[in-house]
Every structure is written in C-alpha cells, then in structure tokens.
C-alpha cells in the first residue's frame, strides 16, 4: 500500500511493479479524478515515457479498509505536516497495518518522524526511506521524473520488537523489491541518524530559502557568486545564510546524536544540484502551489532538538519562524483561519 500519490509515491509504485516482485495499491487525493479516468502519464529519465499507467492493485480516493489484503509493506510518501488540518501519519497508515506483520516505510523528510509511529505500532518494523530523486507533478496525474532515483532504506530501532535482525531483514527485503527493476539505485542504510542529519543540511537550508525567496538552488548560488565578485557587495546568501545555517545543523547533529558531518560534506551539499538544472526544492514547489509546507519536521524539530542540546541556531530558527508565517498564510487560504475573527481578538 502506498499512501501518497504525488511524484515520489508514484515513482516508487511504478518502480516496484516494474521489478515484477510487487503489486501496489495507491491512495490518491488531488489527482484521483484524473488518474481514475486516464491513468498516470510519466516522463521518466530512468523508465522512459509511460502513458495511462495504473497500479495493479488499484487506486483509492480515500482511506478504506473494506478489503482483506494483508499488506507486507505500507509506504507513506505524503508530506509530513503535523501542524496541518489532516490526519497524522499514524492515522493515515493504521487501516493497512497488520500488527506484527506489516513494515511501515517512511519515505519522508525530517527528523524524529519515527517517534509517533513506534508509539502507535510497537510490534511493527518502522523503516526510514531517504529518497534522492528529482520529480515534480506539474499538473494532476502528470509525473516528470528528471533526476535519478536513489533510495536509502534502514530501520528506526523499535524497542517493541524482539531483535534488530528482524528489522534489518524488513529493510533489506524491501531493497530487494525496489532494486528488481534494475533501473534505480537502492541501498541499505546502516546509519539512519547520520543519513537523516545529512539530508537536513539540504532540506533545512535550501528548502526554506528557495521557498521564501522563490529562487531555485541555482539562482541562489549564482546570486552569491555575483556578490562575491563585487567587493562592494559582501553580504551574499551563500556566506551569510546557507553556510552558517549548515554549520548550525552540523553542530546540532553532533550534540543531539553524536553524528559527525565533516566540513567537506557541507561544501558538497552546497553544490549538490547541477548549476545548469535550476531545480526547485519541494518546499518552493509547495509555496508556489499554495500548499502547506513541512516546516515542523524539517525546521521546527531541528531547532527544538538542537537548542535543547545547547546549540545556538539563530539562522535556522529565523528560517523556521518565517516558514511558520508562510504556513499561516496557507491555512488562511485553505479556510482554516478567520483573520478578521483573530484581529477582533488581537488585544484581548
């Protein structure tokens, strides 16, 4: 079962079925009507052009547990927005989880995302999926996969399970299924905390900066290079925002989980995206579409963990506060807030 039929979830479903070892069912939301009529149109740099594709297990418009399928894996690839209006991740996957059997795969951003899942499912393996993929859905049902699919899968230790070997097996079995297409790269993640902090170097920096400035990662770097070449313009985004924020995350990783992120890694993350591709981070895409942003699991939890361990995080905290203001705007547009009512109570 795949909960979340956007770009990442759709490419995961297609790749799993292309390998011939898995059958998938998908829960769709905003693109359900289009896909139910005409299937997915996929333009993939690794799988080619696919038209009218639907998963063999079918699609659902909402959570429905009337079927009798005992799922081996439930993949959650939705945005993780605990401060949003919808159900929690645990509530989303619960109808499809068989206690003691189903492994839960979180192909999601953020840190500490496993805690509520382990609490809700103490007898199930909870797996970490770190997806390094370029994919967008420019219109409902049209998936553009423009950068190679690389998936790292490990496990979040669940104290309710008898041993680590069981959890590692669930992760390695999933990697076998995902690798069967021979089109993508899937590998075992033996150090989940390191990998998640490493991805935060990008997600907690480029994601909010691109969302707040509406500038892709190439333009952010190009603007910094231009400023560096002009001695009169010393306050560039790279030296005064991007790298300082990454150093704060580096310090937090060390203080919270004893994770060492070397200085050379920061430099490589700065240049992770091809300068000629002009790639839009997911949070920038969300803001452009008026969607909620993952400010809590990417930024809020990073700040709470880091500052709780004694690390000063002024740049990341500033990005977090600004993204919360963006989230407020998204909630207003979604009809979840009445600003006139709030204004009337402002001085109470």
C-alpha positions as CSV (number, residue, x, y, z in Angstrom):
1,X,0.0,0.0,0.0
2,X,1.3,3.4,-1.0
3,X,-0.2,6.4,0.9
4,X,0.5,9.5,-1.2
5,X,0.3,9.5,-4.9
6,X,2.4,12.6,-5.8
7,X,5.7,12.4,-7.6
8,X,7.7,10.4,-5.1
9,X,5.0,7.9,-4.3
10,X,4.1,7.4,-7.9
11,X,7.6,6.7,-9.0
12,X,8.0,4.3,-6.0
13,X,4.9,2.4,-7.1
14,X,5.9,2.3,-10.7
15,X,9.4,1.1,-10.0
16,X,8.2,-1.6,-7.6
17,X,5.8,-3.0,-10.2
18,X,8.4,-2.7,-13.0
19,X,10.6,-5.0,-11.0
20,X,8.0,-7.7,-11.1
21,X,8.2,-8.7,-7.5
22,X,5.5,-6.4,-6.0
23,X,1.9,-5.4,-6.6
24,X,0.9,-2.0,-5.3
25,X,-2.3,-0.2,-4.3
26,X,-2.3,3.6,-4.1
27,X,-4.3,6.2,-2.1
28,X,-4.7,9.4,-4.2
29,X,-6.2,12.7,-3.2
30,X,-6.0,15.7,-5.5
31,X,-5.1,13.7,-8.6
32,X,-7.6,10.8,-8.1
33,X,-10.2,12.0,-10.6
34,X,-7.7,12.4,-13.4
35,X,-5.9,9.2,-12.7
36,X,-9.1,7.2,-12.3
37,X,-10.1,8.2,-15.8
38,X,-6.8,8.2,-17.8
39,X,-4.1,6.8,-15.5
40,X,-0.7,8.4,-14.9
41,X,1.4,10.0,-17.6
42,X,5.0,9.5,-16.6
43,X,8.1,11.1,-18.2
44,X,11.0,9.4,-16.5
45,X,14.7,9.8,-17.0
46,X,15.1,6.2,-16.0
47,X,12.0,4.4,-17.1
48,X,11.1,6.4,-20.2
49,X,7.7,7.6,-21.3
50,X,4.7,5.8,-19.8
51,X,1.1,6.5,-20.7
52,X,-2.1,5.6,-18.9
53,X,-0.4,3.7,-16.1
54,X,-2.3,2.4,-13.1
55,X,-1.0,0.2,-10.2
56,X,-2.1,-3.4,-10.5
57,X,-3.6,-3.3,-7.0
58,X,-5.9,-0.3,-7.9
59,X,-6.3,3.2,-6.6
60,X,-8.4,4.6,-3.8
61,X,-9.7,8.1,-3.3
62,X,-9.7,7.9,0.5
63,X,-8.7,5.6,3.3
64,X,-10.8,2.5,3.1
65,X,-10.3,-0.8,4.9
66,X,-13.1,-2.8,3.5
67,X,-10.6,-5.1,1.6
68,X,-9.0,-8.2,3.1
69,X,-5.4,-7.7,1.8
70,X,-2.7,-8.3,4.4
71,X,-0.1,-5.8,3.3
72,X,3.6,-6.6,3.7
73,X,4.6,-3.0,3.4
74,X,2.8,0.3,3.8
75,X,4.8,3.2,2.2
76,X,3.9,6.7,3.4
77,X,5.2,9.3,0.9
78,X,2.9,12.1,1.8
79,X,4.0,15.5,3.1
80,X,4.6,15.2,6.8
81,X,2.7,18.2,8.3
82,X,1.8,17.6,11.9
83,X,0.6,21.2,12.2
84,X,-1.8,20.8,9.3
85,X,-5.5,20.0,9.2
86,X,-5.3,16.4,8.1
87,X,-4.9,13.1,9.9
88,X,-1.5,12.2,11.4
89,X,0.8,9.8,9.6
90,X,0.0,7.1,12.1
91,X,-3.7,7.7,11.4
92,X,-3.2,7.5,7.7
93,X,-1.4,4.2,7.7
94,X,-3.3,2.5,10.6
95,X,-6.0,0.9,8.5
96,X,-3.4,-1.0,6.4
97,X,-1.0,-2.2,9.2
98,X,-1.3,-5.7,10.5
99,X,0.3,-5.9,13.9
100,X,3.4,-7.9,13.9
101,X,3.5,-8.3,10.1
102,X,3.4,-5.1,8.1
103,X,6.5,-3.0,7.8
104,X,6.0,0.8,7.6
105,X,8.2,2.7,5.2
106,X,8.5,6.4,5.8
107,X,9.8,8.0,2.6
108,X,9.5,11.4,4.1
109,X,11.7,14.3,5.1
110,X,12.6,15.4,8.6
111,X,14.0,14.3,11.9
112,X,12.3,12.4,14.7
113,X,9.5,11.4,12.4
114,X,9.5,7.8,13.6
115,X,8.6,8.6,17.3
116,X,4.8,8.7,16.9
117,X,4.9,5.6,14.6
118,X,6.8,3.5,17.0
119,X,4.4,4.6,19.8
120,X,1.4,3.6,17.6
121,X,2.8,0.4,16.3
122,X,5.2,-1.1,18.9
123,X,5.3,-4.5,17.2
124,X,6.0,-3.4,13.6
125,X,9.2,-2.5,11.8
126,X,9.3,1.2,11.0
127,X,11.7,1.9,8.2
128,X,13.5,5.1,7.1
129,X,13.4,5.9,3.4
130,X,15.7,8.6,2.3
131,X,14.8,9.4,-1.3
132,X,17.3,11.4,-3.5
133,X,15.1,11.9,-6.6
134,X,14.1,14.8,-8.8
135,X,10.4,14.6,-9.5
136,X,7.6,17.1,-9.9
137,X,3.9,16.9,-10.7
138,X,3.3,20.0,-12.9
139,X,-0.4,19.0,-13.3
140,X,-2.5,16.3,-11.7
141,X,-1.6,12.9,-13.0
142,X,1.5,14.1,-14.9
143,X,4.7,13.0,-13.3
144,X,8.0,14.4,-14.5
145,X,11.0,12.4,-13.2
146,X,14.0,14.4,-14.1
147,X,16.8,13.2,-11.8
148,X,17.9,9.7,-10.9
149,X,16.0,7.7,-8.2
150,X,18.3,6.8,-5.3
151,X,16.7,5.3,-2.2
152,X,18.4,4.5,1.1
153,X,16.5,2.3,3.4
154,X,17.3,1.4,7.0
155,X,15.3,1.0,10.2
156,X,14.4,3.1,13.2
157,X,15.0,0.8,16.2
158,X,11.7,-0.3,17.7
159,X,12.1,-1.5,21.3
160,X,8.9,-3.5,21.0
161,X,10.4,-5.9,18.5
162,X,12.5,-8.9,19.6
163,X,15.7,-8.1,17.9
164,X,17.4,-5.8,15.4
165,X,17.9,-8.7,12.9
166,X,14.1,-8.8,12.2
167,X,14.0,-5.0,11.5
168,X,17.1,-5.2,9.3
169,X,15.6,-8.0,7.3
170,X,12.5,-6.0,6.7
171,X,14.6,-3.2,5.3
172,X,16.8,-5.5,3.1
173,X,13.8,-7.3,1.8
174,X,12.3,-4.0,0.7
175,X,15.6,-3.0,-1.0
176,X,15.4,-6.3,-3.0
177,X,11.9,-5.5,-4.2
178,X,12.9,-1.9,-5.1
179,X,16.1,-2.9,-6.9
180,X,14.4,-5.6,-9.0
181,X,13.7,-3.1,-11.9
182,X,17.4,-2.7,-12.4
183,X,16.6,0.9,-13.3
184,X,17.2,2.6,-10.0
185,X,19.7,2.6,-7.1
186,X,18.5,1.2,-3.7
187,X,20.9,0.6,-0.8
188,X,20.9,-0.4,2.8
189,X,21.3,2.5,5.3
190,X,23.3,1.2,8.3
191,X,23.3,4.6,10.0
192,X,19.9,6.2,9.8
193,X,20.7,9.1,12.1
194,X,23.7,10.2,10.0
195,X,21.8,10.0,6.8
196,X,18.8,12.0,8.1
197,X,21.0,14.7,9.6
198,X,23.0,14.8,6.3
199,X,19.8,15.4,4.3
200,X,18.8,18.1,6.7
201,X,21.9,20.1,5.5
202,X,20.0,20.5,2.3
203,X,16.3,20.3,3.4
204,X,16.6,22.7,6.3
205,X,18.5,25.3,4.3
206,X,17.8,25.2,0.6
207,X,14.2,24.2,1.0
208,X,13.1,27.2,3.1
209,X,15.4,29.7,1.4
210,X,14.1,28.8,-2.0
211,X,10.5,28.8,-0.7
212,X,10.9,32.2,0.9
213,X,12.7,33.9,-2.0
214,X,11.1,31.9,-4.8
215,X,14.6,31.3,-6.2
216,X,15.8,27.8,-7.2
217,X,19.1,26.5,-5.9
218,X,20.9,27.5,-9.0
219,X,19.8,31.1,-8.8
220,X,20.7,31.3,-5.1
221,X,24.2,30.2,-5.8
222,X,24.5,32.4,-8.9
223,X,23.4,35.4,-6.9
224,X,26.1,34.6,-4.3
225,X,28.8,34.2,-6.9
226,X,27.9,37.6,-8.4
227,X,28.1,39.3,-5.0
228,X,31.4,37.6,-4.2
229,X,32.9,39.0,-7.4
230,X,31.9,42.5,-6.4
231,X,33.9,43.7,-3.4
232,X,31.2,46.3,-2.6
233,X,28.6,43.5,-2.1
234,X,29.9,41.4,0.8
235,X,26.6,40.2,2.2
236,X,25.8,37.3,-0.1
237,X,23.3,34.5,0.5
238,X,26.0,31.7,0.5
239,X,28.4,33.1,3.1
240,X,25.8,34.7,5.3
241,X,22.8,32.4,5.2
242,X,23.4,29.0,3.5
243,X,26.8,28.0,5.1
244,X,26.0,29.5,8.5
245,X,22.7,27.5,8.6
246,X,24.5,24.3,7.6
247,X,27.1,24.8,10.3
248,X,24.3,25.1,12.9
249,X,22.8,21.8,11.7
250,X,26.3,20.3,11.8
251,X,26.6,21.4,15.5
252,X,23.1,20.1,16.3
253,X,23.8,16.7,14.8
254,X,26.9,16.4,16.9
255,X,25.2,17.5,20.1
256,X,22.0,15.5,19.7
257,X,23.0,12.2,18.1
258,X,26.8,12.4,18.1
259,X,26.7,12.5,14.3
260,X,29.7,14.0,12.6
261,X,29.1,15.9,9.4
262,X,32.5,16.9,8.1
263,X,33.2,20.3,6.7
264,X,33.9,18.9,3.2
265,X,30.3,17.5,3.2
266,X,28.9,20.9,3.7
267,X,30.7,22.1,0.6
268,X,29.4,19.2,-1.5
269,X,25.8,19.7,-0.3
270,X,26.0,23.4,-1.4
271,X,26.8,22.1,-4.9
272,X,24.5,19.0,-4.8
273,X,22.2,20.3,-7.6
274,X,23.6,20.8,-11.1
275,X,24.0,24.6,-11.6
276,X,22.5,24.2,-15.1
277,X,19.3,22.4,-13.9
278,X,17.6,25.2,-12.0
279,X,15.9,22.7,-9.7
280,X,13.1,23.8,-7.4
281,X,13.2,22.2,-3.9
282,X,9.9,20.6,-2.8
283,X,9.1,23.4,-0.3
284,X,9.4,26.0,-3.1
285,X,7.0,24.0,-5.2
286,X,4.6,23.7,-2.3
287,X,4.6,27.5,-1.8
288,X,4.0,28.1,-5.5
289,X,1.0,25.8,-5.4
290,X,-0.4,27.3,-2.2
291,X,0.2,24.1,-0.2
292,X,1.2,23.6,3.4
293,X,5.0,23.3,4.0
294,X,6.9,20.8,6.1
295,X,8.2,23.5,8.5
296,X,7.8,21.4,11.6
297,X,9.5,18.1,10.7
298,X,12.3,19.8,8.8
299,X,12.9,23.1,10.7
300,X,10.9,23.1,13.9
301,X,12.1,19.7,15.2
302,X,15.7,20.5,14.2
303,X,15.6,23.7,16.2
304,X,14.0,22.1,19.2
305,X,16.5,19.2,19.3
306,X,19.5,21.5,18.6
307,X,18.6,24.2,21.1
308,X,17.6,21.5,23.6
309,X,21.1,20.2,23.4
310,X,22.6,23.7,24.0
311,X,23.3,24.6,20.4
312,X,22.6,28.2,19.3
313,X,20.7,28.1,16.0
314,X,19.8,31.8,15.1
315,X,19.8,31.3,11.3
316,X,17.8,28.1,11.2
317,X,15.4,29.5,13.9
318,X,14.8,32.6,11.7
319,X,14.0,30.4,8.7
320,X,11.7,28.4,10.9
321,X,9.8,31.5,12.1
322,X,9.5,32.8,8.6
323,X,8.1,29.5,7.3
324,X,5.6,29.4,10.1
325,X,4.3,32.8,8.8
326,X,4.1,31.2,5.3
327,X,2.2,28.3,6.9
328,X,-0.2,30.8,8.5
329,X,-1.0,32.2,5.1
330,X,-1.6,28.7,3.6
331,X,-4.0,28.0,6.4
332,X,-5.9,31.2,5.8
333,X,-6.2,30.4,2.1
334,X,-7.5,26.9,3.0
335,X,-10.2,28.4,5.1
336,X,-8.8,27.1,8.3
337,X,-8.3,30.5,9.9
338,X,-10.5,33.6,10.0
339,X,-8.1,36.5,10.2
340,X,-10.9,39.0,10.9
341,X,-12.0,37.0,13.9
342,X,-8.4,36.8,15.0
343,X,-8.0,40.5,14.5
344,X,-11.1,41.2,16.6
345,X,-9.5,39.3,19.5
346,X,-6.0,40.7,19.0
347,X,-6.0,43.0,22.0
348,X,-7.7,40.6,24.4
